[in-house]
């Protein structure tokens, strides 16, 4: 027995919101109308989430973010190989930094280090904390030699 058209939601059928086939958008829908390329809204949600997790960490553990950033500067300066935020988290806990209420509080700390130029993104590696999903790797910027 063939599946009902209600479950398949064919073009123009019940629940059809516009289908993406390859790189083309079906019908008169645009990617923006479908919300597929709304990176501005996604970045705003990301920023709110990072700020919230950092605020929560500092409320529960006063001064946590400054202690974490201080350790990040040490870690980034001593690491000679590419590393992940997951590796930094483990190292920081071994140095005595208490775990924040949410591990996501490390995100704003790493972003601050990137903006400060302590390190750069150099690739991706799987992270055990994210079920093997690829996460950015970081390393010190290469030294520039004057010609």
N, C-alpha and C positions, 0 to 999 in steps of 0.2 A: 504494500500500500504506500503510495507516494505521500510525502509530508504535506500538510495543509499549507495553503498560501499564507495563512495568518502567521504561521511559525517562521516561514522563510522571509517574509517581508520583501516581496519583489518590488522593483521600481514602481512607484505609484501606489503600492499596496499599503495596508494598514501599518503604521509605525515607520514608514519609509522617511528618512531624514535626508536622503541624498547619499549615494554610495560613492566611494572612492575606488576607482579601478585603475591600477597602475599610478600614473601621475596625473591622470585626468579626473576632473570632478564631473559627475553625471548631472544632467539637467542644468538649470540656471543657477545652481548653488555655487558659491565661491568658497575657497578654503577658509577665508575669514568668516563668512557666515556660518560655516560649520564649526568654527572655533578651533580648527586644526592648527592655525598659525598664530594664536593669540599669546605670543611669548611675553608681551608686556604684562598681561594679567598673571601669567604663570610666575614671572619674576617677582611681582608684587606679593603673591601668595608665599613664595619662597622666602622673601625678605621678612614678611610678618612672622612666619613660622620660626625662622632663625632668631629673630629678636625675642620672640616669646620664650623659646627654649633657653636662651642666654639669660633672660631676666629671671626665669624660674630657678636656674642654677645659682644665680647671685643672691636670690632671696633665701634659698635653702642653705647655701654655703657662701656667706659674705666674702667677697674678694676672689671668688673662684675664677672669674674670667681673667683677671690680671695674673693670678698664679699660673693659669693654663698658658697664657700668652708668653710669660717669662720662660716657662719650660719649652714652649715651641721654639723660641729663639735659640735656646741651647741645643735642642734636638736638631733643628735645621742646620746649625753651624757645624755640628759634629758628624752628621751622616754623610758618607761619601758615595752611597748608592741611592737610587730612587727608592722612595718610601710612600706608603699610603697613610691616610689619616688613621686607619685602624691600627697600624703599627705604632704611630705616635701615641694614640690613646693608651695602648698596652704599656708602652715605655713610661708615659707620664704617671700612670697608676703605680708602676714599680718605683717611681721617684717619690711617691707619697701623695700625689694629687688625688683627692677623693673623687670617686665617680660622680658626675652630676646626675640629677634626677632623670635626665634623658640624654643619651649619647649624642643626640643631635646638637647639643650645646657646643660640641667641638666644631661644628660647621662655621659659625661666625669667627671662631678663633683662627681657623685655617684661612678663611677669607681675609682676615686682617693681616695675616702673615704674607699672603699673596700681594695685597695692596701695598704693604711695606717693602716689598721686593726681597724678602728673606729667601724666597724660593720661587720656582716657576713650575707649571704643569709640564710634565714631560711624556706622559703616556697614560696607560690604563693597566690595571691588574685586578684579578678577582679578589673579592673580599669575603671572608668567612661570615662576617656579621651581616652580610646582605645575600646570603645563599649563593655565593659565587658570582654575584653580579659584578660587572666591571666598575671599578672606581678609579678616580684619577690618581696618578702617581706624581710625586713632587721631587725636586732636587734643587740644590743651589744653582743659581744662574752661572753659566760658564764665564770664566774670567775673560775679559776682553783685552787683547794685547794691542797696544798702539803700533801702527805701522811706521 
